[in-house]
């Protein structure tokens, strides 16, 4: 066995490949990450795991096909999302790929030993039919299974129906099942379970690999076997030309959407499928992609889905099965860490709300994305049990929606429990059992939220420049109640024409409801531009994004505030919807720091790396 020496990029902070690595160059573009600006190509990337978006598998596939992938990815914890990109490259593009990156998981102790390494040597050999990767560090050999080539063996039981699918090779169902079985091996799954519905995240066009993958499934006769909705694609399918979108991008983006529609998916194109009439119910076994949707469906609805990778999602929808793993199981839905917000809320939040008798919801609007982003970071990959949120006067579905989206950017877990709020954490006896079962307990401090605000309001400078060039709303897609609030705020004291571009993304379903209730007409009177089928994580370039690189984009989304700087290379400001509307009316962001956030923290906190 021959070992090859490669430079190392090591971080103790997990990294989302989507919004974190440019698939065309291999550069780390997540401005909040310690490796920002580094290039992963041909390096050995050492990170605890992926995090955030389900689209990391798409980025991995494009990196491989573009020749920009790491030589190896050494993880602390196995990550099926990253592995899926490699498995798809092998299953669907085997003849084009000279060599896949090694992807291994070495555990916490060994991972810590690699800290400080400037280079490592890696190689692999076949031992009794099993691919073993050797990592040489300081004259010590570390042996680890290659997660892309685990032996399938006889551990995954297939019933007669599943065996029928596996007869013969070559068609879409067989390729889909082969992919699922290889990913199931990463989890050591022993059983498959049927699903009631699916939501496909991999509809974004980020490169030719994803388009060719979807088209190949169509060519091979693929059809979904369960009701299947589609996530946002990369352009508004009906109005891309009017919006000034590049014709080549629109053609590729619509071709991806067309392929998934040909597979039998519904014309939904929304990143908030929980707002559709077809939303699942408590206890339903489903297969959903899209990080915010996965977190919301598990936590707020109580349905059951792992955070599945793009490409795995459509394979599961075609077969109608997923491995019986993770939060599909009762035993795996138990929290592993307590995140306590009680003192924070009692000392800082409630007094601010009581003192401000004219409060219009601004304070709580900002609180939820900040808490979601913070708690995702504090949870250490575990399912958190969040205490103290029931002390707030209201926790609305929209509040939970913004919390889930922000939690999904920084957290690895597909599920949280919020005591006395979410459906599986309401019963006193069950709650006591959850508390007793948690070994770790972390208290959220006002300093934590100040740090979160500084990171999400990253476009703020030390000067007095408060201008705003674009207001970006609807990440995730606006709900009908958010649409109403936006309409009401803009129509306070009559019709208020916006002085800067205001663009909101929403599903066709919610827009049709808004038309019936008169909201759409009123918003258009104010000059608000409404976009369907796509979302802010897919809108990366002009003309919707301002041309000037120093432009400032204001959003009320913790998710977009996190990913936006890397995706657009523009300055992102963060505020509440109230802040966004005031800026739309005046062209300036006059106040984006909630009254409960001490200014001394907000002004002095620095990026932690």
C-alpha positions as CSV (number, residue, x, y, z in Angstrom):
1,X,0.0,0.0,0.0
2,X,1.3,3.4,-1.0
3,X,0.7,6.4,1.2
4,X,0.5,10.0,-0.2
5,X,1.3,13.2,1.7
6,X,-1.2,16.0,1.6
7,X,-1.6,19.3,3.4
8,X,-4.2,19.4,6.2
9,X,-7.0,21.9,6.9
10,X,-8.2,21.3,10.5
11,X,-11.1,22.9,12.4
12,X,-13.0,22.0,15.5
13,X,-16.0,23.8,14.0
14,X,-18.4,21.7,11.8
15,X,-18.9,23.0,8.2
16,X,-21.9,23.1,5.9
17,X,-20.6,22.4,2.4
18,X,-23.7,24.2,1.0
19,X,-23.1,27.9,1.6
20,X,-19.7,26.9,3.0
21,X,-17.7,25.8,0.0
22,X,-17.7,27.1,-3.6
23,X,-18.2,23.9,-5.7
24,X,-16.4,25.5,-8.7
25,X,-13.2,26.5,-6.9
26,X,-13.1,24.5,-3.6
27,X,-12.8,27.7,-1.6
28,X,-14.4,27.9,1.9
29,X,-16.9,30.8,1.6
30,X,-18.7,30.7,5.0
31,X,-17.5,33.9,6.5
32,X,-18.4,32.7,10.0
33,X,-16.1,29.6,9.7
34,X,-12.5,29.5,10.9
35,X,-11.4,28.0,7.6
36,X,-12.9,30.9,5.6
37,X,-10.7,31.7,2.5
38,X,-8.9,28.3,2.5
39,X,-9.2,25.9,-0.5
40,X,-10.1,22.3,0.2
41,X,-8.9,21.0,-3.2
42,X,-6.5,18.0,-2.8
43,X,-6.2,18.8,0.9
44,X,-7.1,16.6,3.8
45,X,-10.1,18.3,5.4
46,X,-10.5,17.5,9.1
47,X,-13.8,18.7,10.6
48,X,-16.1,17.2,13.3
49,X,-18.9,16.7,10.8
50,X,-21.0,18.6,8.3
51,X,-23.8,20.8,9.6
52,X,-26.7,22.8,8.4
53,X,-27.9,22.2,4.9
54,X,-29.0,19.0,3.3
55,X,-27.4,20.3,0.1
56,X,-23.9,19.4,1.2
57,X,-24.2,16.3,-0.9
58,X,-24.8,18.4,-4.1
59,X,-21.7,20.4,-3.4
60,X,-19.7,17.3,-2.8
61,X,-20.8,15.8,-6.1
62,X,-19.9,19.0,-8.0
63,X,-16.5,19.2,-6.3
64,X,-15.8,15.6,-7.4
65,X,-16.9,16.1,-11.0
66,X,-15.1,19.5,-11.2
67,X,-11.9,18.0,-9.9
68,X,-12.0,20.3,-6.8
69,X,-12.7,17.8,-4.0
70,X,-10.5,17.2,-1.0
71,X,-8.2,14.2,-1.2
72,X,-9.8,13.0,2.0
73,X,-12.3,14.1,4.6
74,X,-11.5,13.0,8.1
75,X,-14.6,13.4,10.4
76,X,-15.1,13.0,14.1
77,X,-18.6,11.7,13.4
78,X,-19.9,9.9,10.4
79,X,-21.9,12.2,8.1
80,X,-24.2,10.6,5.6
81,X,-24.9,13.9,3.8
82,X,-21.3,14.3,2.7
83,X,-21.0,10.6,1.9
84,X,-24.1,10.8,-0.3
85,X,-22.3,13.1,-2.8
86,X,-19.5,10.6,-3.1
87,X,-21.8,7.6,-3.4
88,X,-23.9,9.3,-6.2
89,X,-20.7,10.1,-8.0
90,X,-19.8,6.4,-7.9
91,X,-23.2,5.0,-8.7
92,X,-24.2,7.4,-11.5
93,X,-20.9,8.8,-12.8
94,X,-18.4,6.0,-12.2
95,X,-16.9,6.1,-15.7
96,X,-16.0,9.8,-15.3
97,X,-14.5,9.7,-11.8
98,X,-10.9,8.7,-11.5
99,X,-10.8,8.6,-7.8
100,X,-13.3,9.4,-5.0
101,X,-12.1,11.2,-1.9
102,X,-11.6,9.1,1.2
103,X,-14.3,9.8,3.8
104,X,-13.7,8.4,7.2
105,X,-15.0,8.9,10.8
106,X,-12.4,8.4,13.5
107,X,-14.1,9.4,16.8
108,X,-13.4,12.2,19.2
109,X,-10.1,11.0,20.7
110,X,-8.4,10.3,17.5
111,X,-9.8,13.5,15.9
112,X,-8.3,15.6,18.7
113,X,-4.9,13.9,18.2
114,X,-4.9,15.3,14.6
115,X,-5.0,18.9,15.9
116,X,-1.9,20.8,14.9
117,X,-1.0,18.5,12.0
118,X,0.3,20.4,8.9
119,X,0.2,17.3,6.7
120,X,-0.9,13.7,6.8
121,X,-0.3,10.7,4.6
122,X,-3.2,8.7,3.4
123,X,-3.8,5.5,1.4
124,X,-6.1,2.5,1.3
125,X,-6.0,-1.2,0.8
126,X,-8.6,-4.0,0.4
127,X,-8.7,-6.3,3.4
128,X,-11.0,-9.3,3.0
129,X,-13.3,-7.3,0.7
130,X,-13.3,-4.3,3.0
131,X,-11.8,-0.9,2.0
132,X,-9.5,0.3,4.8
133,X,-8.0,3.8,4.8
134,X,-4.7,4.3,6.5
135,X,-3.9,7.7,7.9
136,X,-0.3,8.2,9.0
137,X,0.2,10.9,11.6
138,X,3.5,11.4,13.4
139,X,4.7,7.9,12.5
140,X,1.4,6.5,13.9
141,X,-1.0,4.6,11.6
142,X,-4.7,5.2,12.1
143,X,-7.0,2.7,10.4
144,X,-10.5,3.6,9.5
145,X,-13.3,2.2,7.3
146,X,-13.9,4.0,4.0
147,X,-17.5,5.2,4.5
148,X,-18.1,5.3,0.7
149,X,-17.2,1.6,0.4
150,X,-18.6,-0.2,3.4
151,X,-19.5,-3.8,2.9
152,X,-23.2,-4.3,2.6
153,X,-23.2,-7.8,3.9
154,X,-26.4,-9.3,5.1
155,X,-27.2,-6.8,7.9
156,X,-29.9,-5.0,6.0
157,X,-33.0,-7.1,5.8
158,X,-35.2,-6.8,2.7
159,X,-38.7,-8.2,2.6
160,X,-40.2,-9.8,-0.5
161,X,-41.4,-6.4,-2.0
162,X,-37.9,-4.9,-1.5
163,X,-36.3,-8.0,-3.0
164,X,-38.5,-7.6,-6.1
165,X,-37.1,-4.1,-6.5
166,X,-33.5,-5.5,-6.4
167,X,-33.9,-8.0,-9.1
168,X,-31.8,-7.1,-12.1
169,X,-29.7,-3.9,-12.5
170,X,-29.8,-0.7,-14.4
171,X,-33.2,0.9,-14.0
172,X,-34.0,3.9,-11.7
173,X,-35.5,1.8,-8.9
174,X,-32.5,-0.5,-8.8
175,X,-30.0,2.4,-8.8
176,X,-32.1,4.2,-6.1
177,X,-32.2,1.1,-3.9
178,X,-28.4,0.5,-4.3
179,X,-27.8,4.1,-3.2
180,X,-30.1,3.7,-0.2
181,X,-28.4,0.5,0.8
182,X,-24.9,2.0,0.7
183,X,-26.0,4.9,2.8
184,X,-27.9,2.6,5.2
185,X,-24.6,0.8,5.8
186,X,-23.1,4.0,7.2
187,X,-25.8,3.9,9.9
188,X,-25.5,0.1,10.3
189,X,-29.2,-0.1,9.6
190,X,-30.8,-3.5,9.6
191,X,-34.3,-2.7,8.4
192,X,-36.2,-0.5,5.9
193,X,-39.5,1.2,6.7
194,X,-42.2,2.7,4.4
195,X,-42.8,6.4,4.2
196,X,-46.0,8.4,3.8
197,X,-44.5,11.3,1.8
198,X,-41.3,12.9,0.6
199,X,-40.0,16.4,0.1
200,X,-37.1,16.8,-2.3
201,X,-34.4,19.3,-1.5
202,X,-32.1,18.6,-4.5
203,X,-34.0,20.8,-7.0
204,X,-31.4,23.5,-6.9
205,X,-29.1,24.0,-9.9
206,X,-25.5,24.4,-8.7
207,X,-23.8,22.5,-11.5
208,X,-24.3,20.1,-14.4
209,X,-23.8,17.0,-12.1
210,X,-27.1,17.5,-10.3
211,X,-29.0,18.2,-13.6
212,X,-27.5,15.1,-15.2
213,X,-28.4,13.0,-12.2
214,X,-32.1,14.0,-12.3
215,X,-32.3,13.6,-16.1
216,X,-30.7,10.1,-15.8
217,X,-33.4,9.0,-13.4
218,X,-36.0,10.2,-15.9
219,X,-34.3,8.3,-18.8
220,X,-34.2,5.2,-16.7
221,X,-38.0,5.3,-16.1
222,X,-38.0,6.6,-12.6
223,X,-41.3,7.5,-10.8
224,X,-41.9,8.5,-7.2
225,X,-44.0,6.0,-5.3
226,X,-45.3,8.3,-2.6
227,X,-46.7,11.9,-2.6
228,X,-43.7,14.0,-3.1
229,X,-43.3,17.8,-2.9
230,X,-40.4,19.9,-4.3
231,X,-38.2,22.4,-2.6
232,X,-37.4,25.8,-4.1
233,X,-35.5,25.7,-7.3
234,X,-33.0,28.3,-8.6
235,X,-35.4,30.7,-10.5
236,X,-39.0,31.7,-10.6
237,X,-40.3,29.4,-13.3
238,X,-42.9,31.8,-14.7
239,X,-41.2,35.2,-14.3
240,X,-37.5,34.6,-14.7
241,X,-37.3,36.7,-17.8
242,X,-39.2,39.6,-16.4
243,X,-36.9,39.5,-13.3
244,X,-33.9,39.8,-15.6
245,X,-32.4,36.3,-14.7
246,X,-29.6,35.1,-17.0
247,X,-31.1,32.9,-19.8
248,X,-28.6,30.1,-19.4
249,X,-29.2,29.9,-15.6
250,X,-32.9,29.9,-16.2
251,X,-32.7,27.1,-18.8
252,X,-30.6,24.9,-16.5
253,X,-32.7,25.6,-13.4
254,X,-35.9,24.9,-15.2
255,X,-34.5,21.8,-16.7
256,X,-33.7,20.5,-13.2
257,X,-37.3,21.3,-12.1
258,X,-38.7,19.7,-15.2
259,X,-36.8,16.5,-14.6
260,X,-38.3,16.2,-11.1
261,X,-41.8,17.0,-12.3
262,X,-41.3,14.2,-14.9
263,X,-40.5,11.8,-12.0
264,X,-44.0,12.5,-10.7
265,X,-43.3,15.2,-8.0
266,X,-45.9,17.9,-7.3
267,X,-45.6,21.4,-8.6
268,X,-44.9,22.9,-5.1
269,X,-41.4,24.5,-5.2
270,X,-41.3,25.7,-1.6
271,X,-38.8,25.5,1.2
272,X,-41.7,25.6,3.7
273,X,-43.7,22.4,2.8
274,X,-45.1,22.4,6.3
275,X,-47.3,25.3,5.1
276,X,-49.0,23.2,2.4
277,X,-52.3,21.4,2.8
278,X,-50.4,18.1,2.4
279,X,-48.2,18.7,5.6
280,X,-47.7,15.5,7.6
281,X,-49.1,14.8,11.0
282,X,-47.8,13.8,14.4
283,X,-46.1,10.4,14.2
284,X,-46.0,10.2,10.4
285,X,-42.9,8.5,9.0
286,X,-41.7,10.7,6.2
287,X,-38.6,11.5,4.2
288,X,-37.9,15.2,3.9
289,X,-34.9,17.1,2.8
290,X,-34.2,20.9,3.4
291,X,-32.8,21.6,6.8
292,X,-35.4,24.0,8.1
293,X,-38.2,21.8,6.9
294,X,-36.7,18.7,8.5
295,X,-36.3,20.5,11.9
296,X,-39.8,22.0,11.7
297,X,-41.5,18.7,10.8
298,X,-39.7,16.7,13.5
299,X,-39.9,19.3,16.3
300,X,-43.1,21.4,15.7
301,X,-45.3,18.8,14.0
302,X,-43.8,15.7,15.5
303,X,-43.5,13.8,12.2
304,X,-40.4,11.6,11.8
305,X,-37.6,12.1,9.4
306,X,-33.8,12.2,9.5
307,X,-32.0,15.1,7.9
308,X,-31.6,13.4,4.6
309,X,-29.1,14.4,1.9
310,X,-30.0,15.8,-1.5
311,X,-30.1,12.9,-4.0
312,X,-30.9,10.4,-1.3
313,X,-34.2,12.1,-1.0
314,X,-35.4,11.3,-4.6
315,X,-34.0,7.8,-4.3
316,X,-36.1,7.2,-1.2
317,X,-39.2,8.8,-2.9
318,X,-38.8,6.4,-5.9
319,X,-38.4,3.3,-3.6
320,X,-40.8,4.5,-0.9
321,X,-38.5,3.3,1.8
322,X,-35.9,4.6,4.2
323,X,-33.6,2.9,6.7
324,X,-35.1,2.5,10.1
325,X,-32.5,4.8,11.8
326,X,-32.2,7.9,14.0
327,X,-35.2,9.9,14.9
328,X,-37.5,7.5,13.0
329,X,-37.2,5.5,16.3
330,X,-38.7,6.4,19.6
331,X,-35.4,5.6,21.4
332,X,-33.5,8.1,19.2
333,X,-35.8,11.0,19.8
334,X,-34.8,11.5,23.4
335,X,-32.8,14.7,24.2
336,X,-29.1,14.5,25.1
337,X,-28.6,18.0,26.4
338,X,-30.6,20.6,28.3
339,X,-30.4,24.2,26.9
340,X,-31.8,26.5,29.6
341,X,-33.1,29.9,28.6
342,X,-35.0,30.5,31.9
343,X,-32.7,33.1,33.4
344,X,-32.2,34.9,30.1
345,X,-35.9,35.3,29.6
346,X,-36.7,36.3,33.1
347,X,-33.9,38.8,33.5
348,X,-33.6,40.3,30.0
349,X,-36.5,39.5,27.7
350,X,-39.7,39.8,29.9
351,X,-38.8,43.1,31.5
352,X,-38.2,44.7,28.0
353,X,-41.6,43.4,26.8
354,X,-43.4,44.7,29.9
355,X,-41.7,48.1,29.8
356,X,-42.5,48.7,26.1
357,X,-46.3,48.9,26.2
358,X,-46.3,49.8,22.5
359,X,-44.4,46.6,21.6
360,X,-45.5,45.4,18.1
361,X,-43.7,42.0,18.2
362,X,-40.4,43.4,17.2
363,X,-38.5,42.1,20.3
364,X,-39.8,38.5,19.9
365,X,-39.4,38.5,16.2
366,X,-35.6,39.0,16.6
367,X,-35.3,36.7,19.6
368,X,-36.3,33.5,17.9
369,X,-33.8,33.4,15.0
370,X,-31.0,34.6,17.4
371,X,-31.9,31.8,19.9
372,X,-32.2,29.2,17.1
373,X,-28.7,30.1,15.7
374,X,-27.3,30.1,19.3
375,X,-28.8,26.8,20.4
376,X,-27.8,25.0,17.2
377,X,-24.2,26.0,18.1
378,X,-24.5,25.1,21.8
379,X,-26.1,21.6,21.3
380,X,-22.9,19.9,20.2
381,X,-24.8,17.8,17.7
382,X,-27.2,16.4,20.3
383,X,-31.0,16.7,20.4
384,X,-31.6,19.6,22.8
385,X,-34.4,20.0,25.4
386,X,-35.0,23.7,25.6
387,X,-36.3,25.0,28.9
388,X,-37.8,28.4,29.7
389,X,-39.5,29.3,26.4
390,X,-42.9,28.8,27.8
391,X,-42.4,31.9,30.0
392,X,-42.8,34.1,26.9
393,X,-46.3,35.6,26.4
394,X,-46.6,33.9,23.0
395,X,-44.7,31.4,20.9
396,X,-46.3,31.4,17.5
397,X,-45.9,29.1,14.5
398,X,-44.0,31.9,12.7
399,X,-41.7,32.3,15.7
400,X,-41.0,28.6,15.6
401,X,-40.5,28.7,11.9
402,X,-37.8,31.3,12.2
403,X,-36.2,29.4,15.1
404,X,-36.1,26.2,13.1
405,X,-34.5,27.9,10.1
406,X,-31.7,29.4,12.2
407,X,-31.2,26.2,14.3
408,X,-30.9,24.3,11.1
409,X,-27.9,26.4,9.9
410,X,-25.7,25.7,12.9
411,X,-27.1,22.5,14.5
412,X,-26.5,19.0,13.3
413,X,-29.5,17.5,15.0
414,X,-32.8,17.2,13.0
415,X,-34.9,17.7,16.1
416,X,-35.3,19.8,19.3
417,X,-37.8,19.6,22.1
418,X,-39.1,22.9,23.6
419,X,-40.6,22.3,27.0
420,X,-44.4,23.0,27.2
421,X,-44.3,24.1,23.5
422,X,-43.5,21.3,21.1
423,X,-45.9,18.3,21.0
424,X,-43.5,15.7,22.4
425,X,-42.4,17.8,25.4
426,X,-45.8,18.9,26.9
427,X,-46.6,16.1,29.3
428,X,-45.1,16.6,32.8
429,X,-44.1,13.0,33.3
430,X,-42.4,12.8,29.9
431,X,-40.6,16.1,30.5
432,X,-39.3,14.8,33.8
433,X,-37.9,11.7,32.1
434,X,-36.3,13.9,29.4
435,X,-34.6,16.1,32.0
436,X,-33.4,13.1,34.1
437,X,-32.0,11.5,30.9
438,X,-29.8,14.5,30.0
439,X,-26.2,14.6,31.3
440,X,-25.3,18.0,30.0
441,X,-26.9,21.3,30.9
442,X,-26.0,24.6,29.2
443,X,-27.4,28.0,30.1
444,X,-28.0,30.5,27.4
445,X,-26.6,33.9,28.4
446,X,-27.1,37.4,27.1
447,X,-23.5,37.3,25.9
448,X,-24.4,34.3,23.7
449,X,-27.2,36.2,22.0
450,X,-25.0,39.3,21.6
451,X,-22.5,37.2,19.8
452,X,-25.2,35.7,17.6
453,X,-26.5,39.2,16.8
454,X,-22.9,40.3,15.9
455,X,-22.4,37.3,13.6
456,X,-25.8,37.6,11.9
457,X,-25.6,41.4,11.5
458,X,-22.2,41.0,9.9
459,X,-22.7,43.8,7.4
460,X,-22.7,46.4,10.1
461,X,-19.6,48.7,10.2
462,X,-18.2,51.1,12.7
463,X,-19.3,54.1,10.7
464,X,-22.6,55.9,10.6
465,X,-23.6,54.3,7.2
466,X,-27.1,53.0,7.8
467,X,-28.2,52.7,4.2
468,X,-30.0,49.7,2.9
469,X,-30.0,48.7,-0.8
470,X,-32.3,45.6,-0.7
471,X,-34.8,44.2,1.8
472,X,-34.9,40.4,1.5
473,X,-37.9,38.6,3.1
474,X,-39.1,35.1,3.0
475,X,-36.4,32.7,4.0
476,X,-38.0,30.3,4.6
477,X,-41.0,31.2,2.4
478,X,-43.5,33.6,3.9
479,X,-46.5,32.1,5.7
480,X,-50.0,33.7,5.1
481,X,-49.8,35.3,8.6
482,X,-46.4,36.8,7.8
483,X,-47.8,38.1,4.5
484,X,-50.6,39.8,6.4
485,X,-48.1,41.3,8.9
486,X,-46.0,42.7,6.1
487,X,-49.1,44.2,4.5
488,X,-50.3,45.7,7.7
489,X,-46.9,47.3,8.5
490,X,-46.6,48.8,5.1
491,X,-50.1,50.2,5.1
492,X,-49.9,51.9,8.5
493,X,-51.2,55.4,8.1
494,X,-52.1,54.8,4.4
495,X,-50.2,53.3,1.5
496,X,-46.4,53.6,2.0
497,X,-44.4,53.4,-1.2
498,X,-41.1,51.6,-0.6
499,X,-37.9,53.7,-1.2
500,X,-35.6,50.7,-1.7
501,X,-36.1,47.3,-3.4
502,X,-38.2,45.0,-1.3
503,X,-38.3,41.4,-2.5
504,X,-40.3,38.6,-0.7
505,X,-40.3,34.9,-1.7
506,X,-43.3,32.7,-1.1
507,X,-44.9,29.6,-2.4
508,X,-47.6,29.6,-5.1
509,X,-49.9,28.2,-2.5
510,X,-49.5,31.1,0.0
511,X,-49.6,33.6,-2.9
512,X,-52.9,32.3,-4.0
513,X,-54.2,32.6,-0.4
514,X,-52.8,36.2,-0.4
515,X,-54.6,37.0,-3.6
516,X,-57.9,35.8,-2.2
517,X,-57.5,38.0,1.0
518,X,-56.3,41.1,-0.9
519,X,-52.8,41.1,0.5
520,X,-51.0,40.8,-2.8
521,X,-52.7,43.8,-4.4
522,X,-51.9,45.9,-1.4
523,X,-48.2,44.9,-1.4
524,X,-47.8,45.5,-5.1
525,X,-49.3,49.0,-4.5
526,X,-46.5,49.6,-2.1
527,X,-43.9,48.4,-4.7
528,X,-43.0,45.0,-3.1
529,X,-41.8,42.4,-5.6
530,X,-43.1,38.9,-4.9
531,X,-41.2,35.9,-6.2
532,X,-42.3,32.2,-6.4
533,X,-40.6,28.9,-6.9
534,X,-37.2,30.0,-5.6
535,X,-35.7,31.3,-2.3
536,X,-32.9,33.5,-1.0
537,X,-30.5,30.6,-0.6
538,X,-30.7,30.1,-4.4
539,X,-30.8,33.8,-5.5
540,X,-27.1,34.6,-5.5
541,X,-26.5,37.1,-8.4
542,X,-27.7,40.3,-10.0
543,X,-30.1,41.6,-11.1
544,X,-32.1,40.7,-7.9
545,X,-29.0,40.9,-5.8
546,X,-27.5,44.5,-6.0
547,X,-24.6,44.8,-8.4
548,X,-22.4,46.9,-6.1
549,X,-20.3,44.6,-3.9
550,X,-20.5,47.0,-1.0
551,X,-24.3,46.9,-1.2
552,X,-26.2,46.1,2.1
553,X,-29.0,43.6,2.1
554,X,-31.3,43.7,5.1
555,X,-33.1,40.5,6.2
556,X,-35.2,39.2,9.1
557,X,-34.0,35.7,8.5
558,X,-31.3,34.1,10.7
559,X,-30.8,31.5,8.0
560,X,-30.2,34.0,5.2
561,X,-28.1,36.2,7.5
562,X,-25.9,33.2,8.1
563,X,-25.5,32.0,4.5
564,X,-26.0,35.3,2.6
565,X,-22.5,36.8,2.9
566,X,-20.9,33.7,1.4
567,X,-23.6,33.1,-1.3
568,X,-23.8,36.7,-2.5
569,X,-20.5,38.3,-1.5
570,X,-22.5,41.3,-0.2
571,X,-22.9,42.8,3.2
572,X,-25.9,41.4,5.2
573,X,-27.7,43.3,7.9
574,X,-30.1,41.6,10.3
575,X,-33.3,42.9,11.9
576,X,-36.9,42.2,12.6
577,X,-39.7,42.4,10.1
578,X,-40.6,45.7,11.7
579,X,-37.0,46.9,11.1
580,X,-37.2,45.7,7.5
581,X,-40.4,47.7,6.8
582,X,-39.1,50.8,8.5
583,X,-35.9,50.6,6.3
584,X,-38.1,50.0,3.2
585,X,-40.0,53.2,4.0
586,X,-36.9,55.3,4.6
587,X,-34.0,53.6,2.9
588,X,-32.1,53.4,6.2
589,X,-31.8,50.9,9.0
590,X,-32.2,53.1,12.0
591,X,-32.3,50.4,14.7
592,X,-31.5,46.7,14.5
593,X,-30.5,46.0,18.1
594,X,-33.4,44.8,20.2
595,X,-33.9,46.7,23.4
596,X,-33.1,43.7,25.6
597,X,-29.6,43.3,24.0
598,X,-27.1,45.5,26.0
599,X,-25.2,47.8,23.6
600,X,-21.9,47.2,25.4
601,X,-22.0,43.6,24.3
602,X,-23.2,44.3,20.8
603,X,-20.4,46.8,20.2
604,X,-17.5,44.8,21.6
605,X,-18.0,41.2,20.6
606,X,-15.6,39.9,18.0
607,X,-15.7,36.8,15.8
608,X,-14.8,33.7,17.6
609,X,-12.6,31.3,15.7
